[in-house]
């Protein structure tokens, strides 16, 4: 995962939920949003990989 990618997604999640300024938030708060961003990016990557390989066997 690209660090800047995580940071941008984290900031977007933050902006959707909070009215403050990202750079003024405590590091613990920013890290919580980064964790959510990493999870979202990893999930999207897995879903995209599944789409490229075709439908799953049932």
ABEGO torsion letter per residue (X at the ends): XBAAAAAAAAAAAAAAABABBAAABBAAAAAAAAAAAAAAAAAAAAAAAAAAAEBBBX
